[in-house]
Amino acid sequence: MFNPTAPVNEQLALYSDLFMLIAALVYAAAFILFTIDMATASATIRRLEADLAAQRGQVRTAPARETVGAAVGGSTAVGASASDADDDLVDEDMDYTGGGRRPVANVAVAVLAVGWALHAFAVVARGLAASRVPWGNLYEFMTTGALVITTVYLLFLLRKDLRFVGTFVTGIVVAMMCAATMGFPTPVGHLQPPLQTPWLVIHVSIAVLASSLFALTAAMSVLQLLQDRAEKRAAAGERSWAFLRLVPAAQGLENWSYRLNAVGFVMWTFTLIAGAIWAEAAWGRYWNWDTKEVWTFVIWVVYAAYLHARATRGWTGARAAWLSIVGFLCIVFNYTIVNTYFPGLHSYAGLPG
């Protein structure tokens, strides 16, 4: 797992850097395609409604179709309420009742899968080039984290239709890849002595997986806020963004965010405990009040408050969504600003001083 005496394979490291850049470009293409899918939501909605009508054995007249589009995108209006239309197209369990034919989104998913394959090769090649796990500095942590986020999203797509959140997820991945490749480039090298321990694999791998779940729930929470506003506008008879008719109801998004945040919170709790055990083995104390330790605990407190407030205090809707978003912003702050500008026992970013 760790071989500090093995020479660095410079050729393989170059291939890793090259494929990392190519993967970032492919991810950017997937982001653009998902954005196009959002922009062409009105046409997608018409296809879904046609599929739904065919399934129900109903034939809609052309004037009826025109009425259906006026309430969603500016040129149609639903004869029933906007919430009824949402229920017709997608339910709270993220299942589309009309078949869900969205060719642009499907191409975006395929491109994302290609980017994932290139990215996976780059990360594995980085580890093989250095004869160790590829998350020993900030560059490697961010690129591995982006890979895990993409992996989790693609795995969820096998069970649930999460194409509606693709723009937000790929946006996060592209931002991480750009920050890593342009902001924190780090040559391949051996680990610093305190990191040459199996605890690196245990502690960091669970932290990356938890962070990927929190990134997904943050994206869903942003959509929840947008959907909640759209539902209020629809209740007042006002128009809203057509794309939001392809998104589950705000309550459904909130329920899924709560479930995933609960899983992520358990993982983050393990990360905190494993980090304390590692600290005792490395520095002789379980807690050293290091900046990174403090912010890891702050993140734990934020998500603990989120789960507690929603479960026992009735914090639902926008307040719960904002807490979820704040938690993820704390994670971003922890892995960027804290790692870069706050010196301490965890100063392993690998950045030139």
C-alpha positions in Angstrom: 0.0 0.0 0.0 2.8 2.4 0.9 6.3 2.0 -0.5 8.3 5.2 0.3 11.4 3.7 -1.3 9.9 2.9 -4.7 10.9 5.3 -7.5 8.2 7.5 -9.0 7.1 6.4 -12.5 7.3 9.8 -14.2 5.9 8.5 -17.5 2.8 7.1 -15.9 2.5 10.3 -13.9 2.4 12.3 -17.2 -0.3 10.0 -18.6 -2.3 10.6 -15.4 -2.0 14.4 -15.7 -3.0 14.2 -19.4 -6.1 12.0 -18.8 -7.1 14.2 -15.8 -7.2 17.2 -18.1 -9.1 15.2 -20.8 -11.6 14.0 -18.2 -12.2 17.6 -17.0 -13.0 18.6 -20.6 -15.4 15.7 -21.0 -17.1 16.6 -17.8 -17.5 20.2 -19.0 -19.1 18.8 -22.2 -21.5 16.7 -20.0 -22.3 19.9 -18.0 -23.1 21.8 -21.2 -25.4 19.0 -22.4 -27.2 18.8 -19.1 -27.7 22.6 -19.3 -29.1 22.3 -22.8 -31.5 19.7 -21.5 -32.6 22.2 -18.9 -33.0 24.9 -21.5 -35.2 22.7 -23.7 -37.4 21.5 -21.0 -40.6 22.7 -22.7 -40.1 20.2 -25.6 -39.3 17.5 -23.1 -42.5 18.2 -21.2 -44.5 17.9 -24.4 -43.0 14.5 -25.1 -43.7 13.3 -21.6 -47.3 14.5 -21.8 -47.7 12.7 -25.2 -46.3 9.5 -23.6 -48.6 9.9 -20.7 -51.6 10.4 -22.9 -50.7 7.3 -24.9 -50.3 5.2 -21.8 -53.7 6.3 -20.5 -55.3 5.7 -23.9 -56.2 9.4 -24.3 -55.8 11.5 -27.4 -55.3 15.1 -26.7 -56.3 17.7 -29.3 -53.8 20.4 -30.4 -55.6 23.2 -28.6 -55.4 21.2 -25.4 -51.7 20.8 -25.8 -51.3 24.5 -26.2 -53.2 25.0 -23.0 -50.9 22.6 -21.2 -47.7 24.6 -22.1 -48.9 28.1 -21.1 -48.5 27.6 -17.3 -45.0 26.2 -17.4 -42.9 28.0 -19.8 -44.6 31.0 -20.8 -46.6 29.7 -23.8 -48.7 27.0 -22.1 -51.0 26.7 -19.1 -52.3 23.7 -17.4 -55.9 23.1 -17.2 -55.4 21.5 -13.8 -53.2 22.9 -11.1 -49.4 23.1 -11.5 -48.9 20.6 -8.7 -51.2 18.2 -10.5 -49.1 18.5 -13.6 -46.0 17.8 -11.6 -47.7 14.7 -10.2 -48.5 13.6 -13.8 -44.9 13.9 -15.0 -42.8 12.8 -12.0 -43.7 11.6 -8.5 -42.0 12.2 -5.2 -40.1 8.9 -5.6 -38.4 10.3 -8.7 -40.3 8.0 -11.1 -41.5 9.5 -14.4 -45.0 8.4 -15.4 -44.5 9.1 -19.0 -41.4 7.1 -19.8 -39.0 10.0 -19.5 -37.6 10.2 -23.1 -34.9 12.9 -22.9 -32.3 12.4 -25.6 -30.1 15.3 -24.7 -30.0 14.2 -21.1 -29.3 10.6 -22.1 -26.3 11.8 -24.2 -25.1 13.8 -21.3 -25.2 10.7 -19.1 -23.2 8.8 -21.7 -20.6 11.5 -22.0 -20.4 11.7 -18.2 -19.7 7.9 -18.1 -16.9 8.4 -20.6 -15.5 11.1 -18.5 -15.7 8.9 -15.4 -13.7 6.1 -17.2 -11.0 8.6 -18.2 -11.0 10.1 -14.7 -10.8 6.6 -13.1 -7.7 5.7 -15.2 -6.0 9.0 -14.3 -6.6 8.5 -10.6 -5.4 4.9 -10.6 -2.4 5.8 -12.8 -1.5 8.5 -10.2 -1.5 6.0 -7.4 0.5 3.4 -9.4 3.0 6.1 -10.4 3.7 6.9 -6.7 3.2 3.3 -5.4 0.6 4.5 -2.9 -3.1 5.6 -2.5 -3.7 8.7 -4.6 -5.0 11.1 -2.0 -1.9 12.4 -0.2 -2.3 16.1 -1.0 -5.0 18.6 -1.9 -4.8 18.0 -5.7 -5.2 14.2 -5.2 -8.0 14.6 -2.7 -10.0 16.9 -4.9 -9.6 14.8 -8.0 -10.4 11.6 -6.1 -13.3 13.4 -4.5 -14.7 14.4 -7.9 -14.4 10.8 -9.1 -16.3 9.5 -6.1 -19.0 12.1 -6.6 -19.4 11.1 -10.2 -19.4 7.4 -9.2 -22.1 7.9 -6.6 -24.2 9.9 -9.1 -23.9 7.3 -11.8 -24.7 4.5 -9.4 -27.8 6.3 -8.3 -28.8 6.7 -11.9 -29.0 2.9 -12.2 -31.8 2.9 -9.6 -33.4 6.4 -9.8 -33.8 8.9 -12.6 -31.7 11.8 -11.2 -31.0 13.4 -14.6 -32.8 16.5 -13.3 -29.9 17.2 -10.9 -27.2 16.4 -13.5 -26.4 20.1 -14.2 -25.7 20.8 -10.5 -23.7 17.6 -9.9 -21.5 18.0 -13.0 -21.1 21.7 -12.2 -19.6 20.7 -8.8 -17.4 18.1 -10.4 -16.1 20.5 -13.1 -15.4 23.1 -10.4 -13.4 20.6 -8.4 -11.5 19.4 -11.4 -10.6 23.0 -12.5 -9.6 23.9 -9.0 -7.4 20.8 -8.7 -5.7 21.0 -12.1 -5.3 24.8 -12.3 -5.3 26.0 -8.7 -3.6 23.1 -6.8 -1.3 21.2 -9.3 1.1 19.0 -7.3 3.8 16.8 -8.8 3.7 13.1 -8.0 5.8 12.3 -5.0 6.0 10.1 -1.9 3.8 10.7 1.2 5.1 12.6 4.2 6.0 10.3 7.1 2.8 11.0 9.2 0.7 9.9 6.2 2.5 6.6 5.7 -0.1 4.6 7.7 -3.2 2.5 6.9 -5.3 5.1 8.8 -4.9 7.3 5.7 -7.0 4.8 3.7 -9.6 4.4 6.4 -10.0 8.0 7.4 -9.7 9.7 4.0 -11.7 7.2 2.0 -14.8 7.5 4.3 -14.4 11.3 4.4 -14.4 11.4 0.6 -17.5 9.1 0.3 -19.4 11.2 2.9 -18.4 14.4 1.1 -19.8 13.0 -2.1 -23.1 12.3 -0.5 -23.2 15.8 1.0 -22.4 17.3 -2.4 -25.4 15.4 -4.0 -27.8 16.5 -1.2 -26.6 20.1 -1.5 -27.5 20.0 -5.2 -30.9 18.5 -4.4 -31.4 21.2 -1.7 -30.7 23.9 -4.2 -33.4 22.4 -6.5 -35.7 22.1 -3.5 -35.5 25.8 -2.9 -36.2 26.5 -6.5 -39.1 24.0 -6.6 -40.6 25.3 -3.4 -40.6 28.8 -4.9 -42.1 27.5 -8.1 -44.9 25.7 -6.2 -45.8 28.9 -4.3 -45.9 30.9 -7.6 -48.1 28.2 -9.2 -50.5 28.4 -6.3 -50.7 32.1 -6.8 -51.4 31.5 -10.5 -48.0 32.8 -11.7 -45.7 31.3 -14.2 -42.5 29.4 -13.3 -39.5 27.8 -14.9 -40.6 25.0 -17.2 -37.7 22.7 -16.2 -39.0 22.4 -12.7 -41.9 20.3 -14.0 -39.3 17.6 -14.7 -38.2 17.8 -11.0 -39.9 16.0 -8.1 -41.9 18.1 -5.7 -40.0 20.0 -3.0 -41.2 17.6 -0.4 -39.9 14.6 -2.3 -36.5 16.3 -2.8 -36.4 17.1 0.9 -37.2 13.6 1.9 -34.4 12.1 -0.3 -31.9 14.8 1.0 -32.7 13.8 4.6 -32.1 10.1 3.9 -28.8 10.7 2.2 -27.7 13.2 4.7 -28.4 10.7 7.5 -26.1 8.2 5.7 -23.5 10.8 5.1 -23.6 11.9 8.8 -22.9 8.3 10.0 -19.9 8.2 7.7 -18.7 11.7 8.8 -19.0 10.5 12.5 -16.8 7.6 11.7 -14.4 10.0 9.9 -14.2 12.1 13.1 -13.6 9.1 15.3 -11.0 7.6 13.0 -9.2 10.9 12.7 -9.0 11.1 16.5 -7.5 7.6 16.8 -5.0 8.4 14.0 -4.1 11.7 15.9 -3.4 9.8 19.1 -1.1 7.3 17.2 0.7 10.1 15.3 0.9 12.9 17.9 0.1 11.3 21.2 -3.3 13.1 21.7 -6.8 12.3 20.5 -7.6 16.0 20.1 -5.1 18.8 19.4 -7.4 21.8 18.6 -5.9 21.9 15.2 -7.8 24.1 12.7 -8.7 21.1 10.5 -9.9 19.1 13.5 -12.0 22.0 14.6 -13.6 22.5 11.2 -14.3 18.7 10.9 -16.2 19.0 14.2 -18.0 22.1 13.0 -19.2 20.2 10.0 -20.4 17.3 12.2 -22.3 19.8 14.4 -24.0 21.5 11.4 -25.3 18.1 10.0 -26.2 16.9 13.5 -28.2 20.1 14.0 -29.8 19.5 10.6 -30.9 16.0 11.4 -32.0 16.9 14.9 -33.9 20.0 13.8 -35.8 18.2 11.0 -36.6 15.1 13.1 -37.6 16.7 16.4 -38.1 20.4 15.9 -40.1 20.4 12.7 -37.5 22.3 10.6 -38.7 21.4 7.2 -38.9 23.2 3.8 -36.5 26.0 3.1 -34.9 26.0 6.6 -33.9 22.4 6.2 -32.6 23.0 2.7 -30.4 25.9 3.8 -28.9 23.9 6.7 -28.0 21.2 4.2 -26.4 23.8 1.9 -24.5 25.5 4.8 -23.1 22.1 5.8 -21.7 21.5 2.3 -20.3 25.0 2.2 -18.5 24.3 5.4 -17.0 21.2 3.8 -15.8 23.3 0.8 -14.3 25.8 3.2 -12.6 23.1 5.2 -10.9 21.5 2.1 -9.9 24.7 0.4 -9.4 27.7 2.6 -8.4 25.8 5.8 -6.1 23.5 3.9 -4.5 26.4 2.0 -4.3 29.3 4.4 -4.4 27.8 8.0 -1.1 26.2 8.9 -1.3 23.4 11.4 -0.8 19.7 12.0 -2.8 18.9 8.9 -0.7 21.0 6.5 -0.5 18.3 3.8 -1.9 20.2 0.9 1.3 19.7 -1.0 1.2 23.3 -2.3 4.5 25.1 -2.9 5.4 27.3 0.1 
